[in-house]
Amino acid sequence: MAVSPAVPPVSPYPSPYSYAYPVVSAVRAAARRRVRRIADRVTDRGAALPLVAIVLLLAAPLPRGSEAGSGGAAPADLASALLVLWCLIRVVRDRRRPLTPLAAVLFAVPAAAVAVAVVTAADPWAALPGLVRYLQVFVLVPCAVLLLLRDARDFRVVTGALAVLALAQGAVGVWQYATGTGALYMGETIRAVGTFGPTDVMGMATVVGYGLLAAAALALCPPPGAPRWLRPAAITATGALVVPLALSFSRGVWIATAAACLVMLVLTGIGRAVRTLLVLAAAAVVLVGGLGVGSAQIKERLTSITQVTAAPDRSVSDRYTMWAAAVDMWRDEPVTGVGLKGFPAHRDGHASIALSSGSDTGGAGHAFRRQPLLSPHNMYLLILSEQGLIGLTAFAGGWAVLLAGAVRRLRAARRTGSARRAAADCGVAAVGLMVWQTVDFLYADIGGPSTVLTGIVLGLAAWWALTPARATT
């Protein structure tokens, strides 16, 4: 006869687990939903994340002994190559829209002009690095930005990253001035250069200029529905960035930033512009005038701007000499120029004896060295001398079209009150950055780790100027 198994007695009291199970299940389900929402948001904003990574990568110090600061490949340059590859994969996989006909022409014509400059160079093989650099900064990275950005939120994420980078590099620059650990300037190691080092003294100034304009755009034209703290925070960030901008002692960046801010103030309305300008002026007076932050050096630097013809300093004299040499090269080859990367080889044959052998660099953790003068420090004259009228027309014409298109669309958005008006802050930032770039090119050219940001800025301006209105809101 089979013996039935013993049945455990049933307790008249319910198990504690029976009470906890619904709570645990609810918490677990809520956690899953939260993780899913975060994942969806990251996926939704994933298009802008590679751009943010490139921008923030410039906050890291360069490896010790690296020559990136003097024109070599920096980590951000390698990341930009991955960005272009990632954009290509997304376009092929998602079957994204191609470039508009106008955008295709604006980026194809400079690429063709650079190719002609390589062919006409005395040493085409030596000109290939220049071809890669021009394509990276003026064609590939801007196209990647134009294709990856999908709406105003993506745009604001990238400009927000520019502001964060500027605050980080600016803080390092102010510390360098305060502690005397900056780059060499007038015999003292007080020049704010951030983590870029003395071989790229324009790097921190460029980054701070971009970030200041990005913050100023939010201060002048905050987006609808923005939190109340956004505009005061943007004004504070803009005022704070004035200090490292001044301590960079870069006259060209000062002029470019002032011109861009003036255009932004005019386009956003007089009333709000005057109030914001008064706040920034008060901050500048307190920080620079009241506290004496670099006041003597800044006064000397400002005075030198008006003395470029009467009693120019050595840097101005060298720059004018190289400008004259660039024009002389163009006169020899007016159509095609002397060829890509040809300026250093032809410099001594066209420059006067007033040109010095180089500029003194040192400080910021680097030993003293003599930096050779390999470019005219004017992007327009560099293109004119090496690529002739073909190159200058292709590049300068494209930049003029982008600037005109950005201004026209911004004015239309603010006038019509359409849905695009909600993204007017993006238009203000795009116009300001484009004005800054075109003015700064009068006093600087490409080179150094921060150059990759030039491609991103051109891409932001192209996105606003060339993207259909319905895709930007």
C-alpha positions as CSV (number, residue, x, y, z in Angstrom):
1,M,0.0,0.0,0.0
2,A,1.5,3.4,-1.1
3,V,2.3,5.9,1.6
4,S,1.3,9.4,0.7
5,P,3.9,12.1,1.3
6,A,3.6,14.2,4.4
7,V,1.9,17.5,3.8
8,P,3.3,20.4,5.8
9,P,0.8,22.2,7.9
10,V,-0.6,25.4,6.6
11,S,0.1,28.4,8.8
12,P,-2.9,30.5,9.6
13,Y,-0.7,33.6,9.3
14,P,0.4,34.9,5.8
15,S,4.1,35.0,4.9
16,P,6.0,38.3,5.2
17,Y,7.1,37.8,1.6
18,S,3.5,38.0,0.4
19,Y,3.4,41.5,1.7
20,A,6.8,42.5,0.3
21,Y,6.3,40.9,-3.1
22,P,3.9,43.6,-4.6
23,V,6.2,46.4,-3.3
24,V,9.3,44.7,-4.8
25,S,7.5,44.1,-8.1
26,A,6.3,47.7,-8.3
27,V,9.8,49.1,-7.5
28,R,11.4,46.7,-10.1
29,A,8.9,47.7,-12.8
30,A,9.4,51.4,-12.0
31,A,13.2,50.9,-12.3
32,R,12.8,49.2,-15.6
33,R,10.6,52.0,-17.0
34,R,13.1,54.6,-15.7
35,V,16.1,52.8,-17.3
36,R,14.1,52.4,-20.6
37,R,13.2,56.1,-20.6
38,I,16.9,57.0,-20.0
39,A,18.0,54.7,-22.8
40,D,15.4,56.1,-25.2
41,R,16.5,59.6,-24.3
42,V,20.2,58.8,-24.8
43,T,19.3,57.1,-28.1
44,D,17.2,60.0,-29.2
45,R,20.1,62.5,-28.4
46,G,22.7,60.1,-29.6
47,A,23.3,62.0,-32.8
48,A,24.9,64.9,-30.8
49,L,26.9,62.9,-28.4
50,P,29.9,62.4,-30.6
51,L,30.1,66.1,-31.2
52,V,29.9,66.8,-27.5
53,A,32.7,64.2,-26.9
54,I,35.0,66.0,-29.4
55,V,34.3,69.4,-27.8
56,L,34.9,68.2,-24.2
57,L,38.0,66.2,-25.3
58,L,39.7,69.5,-25.8
59,A,39.5,70.1,-22.0
60,A,42.1,67.4,-21.4
61,P,45.8,68.4,-21.3
62,L,47.8,67.3,-24.3
63,P,50.3,64.5,-23.6
64,R,53.7,65.7,-22.4
65,G,56.1,66.2,-25.3
66,S,53.3,66.1,-27.9
67,E,53.6,68.3,-30.9
68,A,49.9,68.7,-31.3
69,G,50.1,72.1,-30.1
70,S,52.3,73.1,-33.0
71,G,50.2,71.7,-35.8
72,G,50.3,67.9,-35.3
73,A,47.4,65.6,-34.8
74,A,45.7,66.0,-31.5
75,P,43.2,63.5,-29.8
76,A,40.3,65.7,-30.9
77,D,41.5,65.5,-34.6
78,L,41.5,61.7,-34.3
79,A,38.0,61.8,-32.8
80,S,36.8,64.0,-35.6
81,A,37.8,61.2,-38.1
82,L,35.7,58.8,-36.1
83,L,32.9,61.3,-36.2
84,V,33.0,61.5,-39.9
85,L,33.0,57.6,-40.1
86,W,30.1,57.5,-37.6
87,C,28.1,60.0,-39.7
88,L,28.7,58.0,-42.8
89,I,27.5,54.8,-41.1
90,R,24.3,56.5,-39.9
91,V,23.5,58.0,-43.2
92,V,23.9,54.7,-45.0
93,R,22.1,52.7,-42.3
94,D,19.2,55.1,-41.6
95,R,19.0,56.3,-45.2
96,R,19.1,59.8,-44.0
97,R,18.4,62.7,-46.3
98,P,21.4,63.8,-48.4
99,L,22.7,67.3,-48.4
100,T,20.5,69.9,-50.1
101,P,21.8,71.1,-53.5
102,L,23.1,74.4,-52.1
103,A,24.9,72.6,-49.2
104,A,26.5,70.1,-51.6
105,V,27.8,73.0,-53.8
106,L,29.1,75.0,-50.9
107,F,31.1,72.1,-49.6
108,A,32.1,70.5,-53.0
109,V,33.6,73.7,-54.4
110,P,36.2,74.2,-51.6
111,A,37.1,70.5,-51.9
112,A,37.7,70.9,-55.6
113,A,39.8,74.1,-55.0
114,V,42.0,72.4,-52.5
115,A,42.5,69.5,-54.9
116,V,43.6,71.9,-57.6
117,A,46.1,73.5,-55.1
118,V,47.6,70.1,-54.4
119,V,48.0,69.3,-58.1
120,T,49.7,72.7,-58.8
121,A,52.0,72.5,-55.8
122,A,55.7,72.2,-56.4
123,D,55.7,69.0,-54.3
124,P,52.3,67.4,-54.4
125,W,53.3,64.7,-51.9
126,A,54.3,67.3,-49.3
127,A,51.0,69.1,-49.9
128,L,48.9,66.0,-49.0
129,P,48.8,66.8,-45.2
130,G,47.4,70.2,-46.1
131,L,44.7,68.6,-48.2
132,V,43.7,66.4,-45.3
133,R,43.6,69.3,-42.9
134,Y,41.5,71.5,-45.3
135,L,39.1,68.7,-46.0
136,Q,38.7,67.9,-42.3
137,V,38.1,71.5,-41.1
138,F,36.1,72.9,-44.0
139,V,34.3,70.0,-45.6
140,L,34.1,66.7,-43.7
141,V,33.4,67.9,-40.1
142,P,30.9,70.6,-41.1
143,C,29.1,68.1,-43.3
144,A,29.0,65.6,-40.4
145,V,27.6,68.3,-38.1
146,L,25.0,69.3,-40.7
147,L,23.8,65.7,-41.1
148,L,23.9,64.6,-37.5
149,L,22.0,67.5,-35.9
150,R,18.3,67.0,-36.1
151,D,16.7,69.8,-34.2
152,A,17.3,72.8,-31.9
153,R,17.8,70.6,-28.9
154,D,20.8,69.0,-30.6
155,F,22.1,72.4,-31.5
156,R,21.8,73.6,-27.9
157,V,23.6,70.5,-26.6
158,V,26.6,71.3,-28.7
159,T,26.7,75.0,-27.9
160,G,26.3,74.1,-24.2
161,A,29.3,71.9,-24.5
162,L,31.2,74.8,-26.0
163,A,30.3,77.0,-23.0
164,V,31.4,74.2,-20.6
165,L,34.7,73.8,-22.4
166,A,35.2,77.6,-22.3
167,L,34.6,77.8,-18.6
168,A,37.0,74.9,-17.9
169,Q,39.8,76.3,-20.1
170,G,39.1,79.8,-18.8
171,A,39.5,78.7,-15.2
172,V,42.8,77.1,-16.0
173,G,43.9,80.3,-17.8
174,V,42.9,82.6,-14.9
175,W,44.9,80.3,-12.5
176,Q,47.9,80.5,-14.8
177,Y,47.8,84.3,-14.7
178,A,47.3,84.4,-10.9
179,T,50.1,82.0,-10.2
180,G,52.5,83.1,-12.9
181,T,52.5,79.7,-14.6
182,G,51.2,80.8,-18.0
183,A,52.9,81.3,-21.3
184,L,55.7,83.8,-21.8
185,Y,54.5,87.4,-22.4
186,M,56.7,90.5,-22.2
187,G,59.3,88.6,-20.2
188,E,56.7,87.2,-17.7
189,T,54.9,83.8,-17.6
190,I,51.4,85.3,-17.2
191,R,49.7,84.7,-20.5
192,A,46.5,82.6,-20.1
193,V,46.7,79.6,-22.6
194,G,44.8,76.9,-20.8
195,T,45.9,73.4,-21.5
196,F,47.0,74.1,-25.0
197,G,50.5,75.3,-24.1
198,P,52.6,78.1,-25.4
199,T,52.9,76.7,-28.9
200,D,49.1,77.3,-29.4
201,V,48.6,80.6,-27.6
202,M,45.4,81.2,-29.6
203,G,43.8,77.9,-28.5
204,M,42.3,79.0,-25.2
205,A,41.3,82.4,-26.6
206,T,39.5,80.7,-29.4
207,V,37.7,78.3,-27.1
208,V,36.7,81.1,-24.7
209,G,35.4,83.2,-27.6
210,Y,33.2,80.4,-28.8
211,G,31.9,79.7,-25.4
212,L,31.2,83.3,-24.6
213,L,29.1,83.7,-27.7
214,A,27.2,80.5,-27.0
215,A,26.3,81.7,-23.5
216,A,25.5,85.2,-24.8
217,A,23.0,83.8,-27.3
218,L,21.0,82.2,-24.4
219,A,21.3,85.4,-22.4
220,L,19.9,87.5,-25.2
221,C,17.3,85.1,-26.6
222,P,16.4,82.3,-24.1
223,P,14.3,79.5,-25.7
224,P,10.6,79.3,-24.9
225,G,9.8,77.2,-21.9
226,A,13.4,77.5,-20.5
227,P,13.8,77.4,-16.7
228,R,14.0,80.7,-14.9
229,W,17.6,80.2,-13.9
230,L,18.8,79.7,-17.5
231,R,19.1,83.4,-18.5
232,P,20.8,84.6,-15.2
233,A,23.2,81.6,-15.5
234,A,24.0,82.5,-19.1
235,I,24.6,86.1,-18.2
236,T,26.9,85.1,-15.4
237,A,28.8,82.7,-17.6
238,T,29.2,85.4,-20.3
239,G,30.5,87.9,-17.8
240,A,32.9,85.3,-16.2
241,L,34.4,84.4,-19.6
242,V,35.4,88.0,-20.2
243,V,38.2,87.6,-17.7
244,P,40.1,84.7,-19.4
245,L,39.4,86.3,-22.7
246,A,41.1,89.5,-21.6
247,L,44.0,87.6,-20.0
248,S,44.7,85.7,-23.3
249,F,46.1,89.1,-24.6
250,S,44.9,88.2,-28.0
251,R,44.0,91.3,-29.9
252,G,42.5,89.5,-32.9
253,V,40.1,87.5,-30.6
254,W,39.1,90.7,-28.8
255,I,38.2,92.3,-32.0
256,A,36.3,89.3,-33.3
257,T,34.4,88.8,-30.1
258,A,33.4,92.5,-29.9
259,A,32.2,92.4,-33.6
260,A,30.2,89.2,-33.0
261,C,28.6,90.6,-29.8
262,L,27.7,93.8,-31.6
263,V,25.9,92.0,-34.4
264,M,24.1,89.7,-31.9
265,L,23.0,92.7,-29.9
266,V,21.6,94.5,-33.0
267,L,19.8,91.4,-34.2
268,T,18.1,90.6,-30.9
269,G,16.6,94.1,-30.2
270,I,17.9,97.2,-28.6
271,G,16.1,97.1,-25.3
272,R,17.2,93.6,-24.1
273,A,20.6,94.1,-25.7
274,V,21.3,97.3,-23.8
275,R,20.3,95.7,-20.5
276,T,22.6,92.7,-21.1
277,L,25.4,94.9,-22.3
278,L,25.2,97.0,-19.1
279,V,25.4,93.9,-16.9
280,L,28.4,92.6,-18.8
281,A,30.1,96.0,-18.8
282,A,29.6,96.2,-15.0
283,A,31.1,92.8,-14.6
284,A,34.1,93.8,-16.7
285,V,34.6,97.0,-14.8
286,V,34.5,95.2,-11.4
287,L,36.8,92.3,-12.4
288,V,39.3,94.0,-14.6
289,G,39.1,97.6,-13.4
290,G,38.2,97.3,-9.8
291,L,40.2,94.2,-9.0
292,G,43.0,95.1,-11.3
293,V,43.0,91.7,-13.1
294,G,45.7,92.2,-15.8
295,S,44.8,95.9,-16.2
296,A,48.3,97.1,-17.0
297,Q,48.9,94.4,-19.7
298,I,45.5,94.8,-21.1
299,K,45.9,98.6,-21.4
300,E,49.2,98.1,-23.2
301,R,47.7,95.6,-25.5
302,L,44.7,97.8,-26.3
303,T,47.0,100.7,-27.0
304,S,49.1,98.7,-29.4
305,I,46.0,98.2,-31.6
306,T,46.0,101.9,-32.4
307,Q,49.7,102.0,-32.9
308,V,50.0,99.5,-35.7
309,T,51.4,102.1,-38.1
310,A,53.1,104.6,-35.9
311,A,55.1,102.3,-33.5
312,P,54.1,98.7,-34.1
313,D,55.5,96.0,-31.8
314,R,57.5,93.1,-33.1
315,S,54.5,90.8,-33.5
316,V,52.6,93.4,-35.5
317,S,55.7,94.2,-37.6
318,D,56.2,90.5,-38.4
319,R,52.6,90.0,-39.2
320,Y,52.5,92.9,-41.7
321,T,55.7,91.6,-43.3
322,M,54.2,88.2,-43.8
323,W,51.0,89.7,-45.1
324,A,53.0,91.6,-47.7
325,A,54.9,88.4,-48.6
326,A,51.6,86.5,-49.1
327,V,50.3,89.2,-51.4
328,D,53.6,89.2,-53.4
329,M,53.3,85.4,-53.8
330,W,49.8,85.8,-55.1
331,R,51.0,88.4,-57.7
332,D,53.4,85.8,-59.0
333,E,50.7,83.1,-59.3
334,P,47.3,85.0,-59.3
335,V,45.1,82.1,-60.4
336,T,46.4,79.0,-58.6
337,G,48.8,80.4,-56.0
338,V,52.1,78.8,-55.1
339,G,50.5,75.6,-54.1
340,L,49.2,74.0,-50.9
341,K,51.8,74.2,-48.0
342,G,53.9,76.4,-50.2
343,F,54.0,79.6,-48.0
344,P,57.0,78.5,-45.8
345,A,59.1,77.6,-48.9
346,H,58.4,80.9,-50.7
347,R,58.4,83.1,-47.6
348,D,62.0,84.2,-47.5
349,G,62.0,84.9,-51.3
350,H,59.2,87.4,-50.9
351,A,59.6,88.8,-47.3
352,S,61.7,91.9,-46.5
353,I,64.6,91.8,-44.1
354,A,62.4,93.3,-41.4
355,L,60.9,89.8,-40.7
356,S,62.4,88.1,-37.6
357,S,63.5,84.5,-37.5
358,G,60.6,83.5,-35.2
359,S,58.6,84.2,-32.1
360,D,59.7,83.4,-28.5
361,T,57.6,80.8,-26.8
362,G,57.8,79.2,-23.4
363,G,56.2,78.8,-20.0
364,A,53.1,76.9,-19.1
365,G,55.3,73.8,-18.4
366,H,57.3,74.1,-21.6
367,A,60.9,75.1,-22.1
368,F,61.9,78.2,-24.0
369,R,62.0,77.7,-27.8
370,R,62.0,79.8,-31.0
371,Q,58.8,79.2,-32.9
372,P,59.2,79.5,-36.7
373,L,56.8,81.8,-38.6
374,L,55.2,79.4,-41.1
375,S,52.0,81.2,-42.0
376,P,50.9,84.8,-42.5
377,H,48.4,84.6,-39.6
378,N,45.6,85.6,-41.9
379,M,43.4,82.9,-43.3
380,Y,42.3,84.9,-46.3
381,L,45.9,85.8,-47.3
382,L,47.1,82.2,-46.6
383,I,44.5,80.9,-49.1
384,L,45.2,83.6,-51.6
385,S,48.9,83.0,-51.6
386,E,48.7,79.2,-51.7
387,Q,45.5,78.7,-53.7
388,G,45.1,81.9,-55.7
389,L,41.8,83.4,-56.7
390,I,40.3,80.0,-57.2
391,G,40.8,79.0,-53.6
392,L,39.8,82.4,-52.1
393,T,36.6,82.6,-54.2
394,A,35.7,79.1,-53.2
395,F,36.2,79.5,-49.5
396,A,35.4,83.1,-48.8
397,G,32.4,82.9,-51.1
398,G,31.0,79.9,-49.2
399,W,31.5,81.6,-45.8
400,A,29.7,84.7,-47.1
401,V,26.8,82.6,-48.3
402,L,26.6,80.8,-44.9
403,L,26.7,84.1,-43.0
404,A,24.1,85.8,-45.3
405,G,21.8,82.8,-45.1
406,A,22.1,82.6,-41.3
407,V,21.2,86.3,-40.9
408,R,18.3,86.1,-43.4
409,R,16.7,83.1,-41.6
410,L,17.2,84.6,-38.2
411,R,15.4,87.8,-39.2
412,A,12.7,85.9,-40.9
413,A,12.1,83.7,-37.8
414,R,11.9,86.7,-35.5
415,R,9.7,88.7,-37.9
416,T,7.1,86.1,-38.9
417,G,6.6,84.6,-35.4
418,S,6.5,81.1,-36.9
419,A,7.4,77.8,-35.2
420,R,11.0,78.5,-36.1
421,R,10.9,81.5,-33.7
422,A,11.2,78.9,-30.9
423,A,14.7,78.1,-32.1
424,A,15.8,81.8,-32.6
425,D,18.4,81.4,-29.9
426,C,20.1,78.9,-32.2
427,G,20.1,81.4,-35.0
428,V,21.6,84.1,-32.7
429,A,24.4,81.7,-31.8
430,A,25.0,80.6,-35.4
431,V,25.2,84.2,-36.6
432,G,27.5,85.2,-33.7
433,L,29.8,82.3,-34.2
434,M,30.0,82.8,-38.0
435,V,30.7,86.5,-37.6
436,W,33.4,85.7,-35.0
437,Q,35.0,83.2,-37.4
438,T,35.1,85.4,-40.4
439,V,36.5,88.4,-38.5
440,D,39.1,86.2,-36.6
441,F,40.3,84.8,-39.9
442,L,41.7,88.4,-40.5
443,Y,44.2,87.8,-37.7
444,A,44.6,84.0,-37.5
445,D,44.6,80.8,-39.6
446,I,44.1,77.1,-39.0
447,G,46.5,75.1,-36.8
448,G,46.6,73.6,-33.4
449,P,44.2,71.3,-31.5
450,S,41.4,73.9,-31.3
451,T,41.2,73.9,-35.1
452,V,38.7,71.1,-35.1
453,L,36.2,73.5,-33.4
454,T,36.3,75.6,-36.5
455,G,34.8,72.8,-38.4
456,I,32.1,72.3,-35.8
457,V,31.3,76.0,-35.8
458,L,31.0,76.1,-39.6
459,G,28.7,73.0,-39.3
460,L,26.5,74.7,-36.7
461,A,26.1,77.8,-39.0
462,A,25.4,75.6,-42.0
463,W,22.7,73.7,-40.1
464,W,20.9,76.9,-39.3
465,A,21.4,78.6,-42.7
466,L,20.8,75.6,-45.0
467,T,18.4,73.2,-43.1
468,P,14.7,73.6,-44.0
469,A,12.7,75.5,-41.4
470,R,10.5,72.5,-40.4
471,A,13.6,70.4,-39.5
472,T,15.1,73.0,-37.1
473,T,12.1,73.4,-34.7
